[in-house]
Amino acid sequence: MSGGLPSLYAAWITELLAGCIPEEQAATCDACAMCGTGVGATVSFRPDLKCCTYTPELPNFIVGRILSDRHPSGSDGRGTILDRIRAGVCITPLGLGRPHALEQRYLDGSSEGYGRSPELRCPHYELATGRCGIWQNRNAVCATWFCKHSRGAVGLRFWETLRDLLRVVEKALAQWCVTEMALPTGQAGWGPWFGRENEFYIECARRMGEPTWPTVLARSGVDVRTHSDRVRHAFQELTVWALPPRLTQKPLTVIRSAGSGRLTVSTYSGLDPLSVPTDLFTALRHFDGRPTLDALETIRSVERLDLSTRLVRKLVDFELLESARDE
């Protein structure tokens, strides 16, 4: 499994990790988890927007891949790409940028309208289907963003680290394409390609091809190798299920009583709160830095709760518990 990444990126990361990325089961696009009334209802998205309130920056070779794909299912996506090119806003040989006004809104706190403001709707979002028109060639940010993670903060750290790697790769390979096309480094003008921007992007995709990961490394700089090491480390953490030898309870915020003896607790992300039984929440006080096995035995005898290793691991992943620091 490749975690649902676009095919080009999936091939690279499979080579890099030599392992399968677990699918994020809780974050679903067709049945958006943020548009329901469950635990996540503390923050909700509009069903006609979902999380698609972000205009992606697309490197030149990805733009070319979209324009080169003649399959009928991609016609709407190609049309939105052509619309952006015709508009001529933030269009350079490096790819399609994000308009300054939108960038400023994100910097000024776009989270207030994220998932809720029609003005921020992605130009590639298909209202008729509720899907992404360029899904098979979406960029690093869109390919690695999830509202909820099966392993909580552990999953978030992995996907954020992978996002950072892919963004560096996108930038490096876009520059490689510009150099291959004999345009000066950092060139904002189009030279002989002026008025033939579509052809330029398609040629970038042709020259890029579908390189192996070693070829990507050869075309990129040292930053890609540094980020690659970080991704491997984060992936190792993602595939480890052992409990820390000592645990302590983290400071928690109770959002509300969920009824039926349950509480909704804020966790690693405001988009992914957790519903926990009240008696379990009370029992967390026994994780006070003593050996984890001792804490579990105390909970079993005092609170009359038998906590499974898998449950405790989830409490660690969602940051209700954390590894105890040495004095």
Summary of the structure (lengths in Angstrom):
residues: 327
radius of gyration: 22.9
end to end distance: 41.1
largest distance: 78.4
contacts: 965
relative contact order: 0.13
helix: 50%
strand: 12%
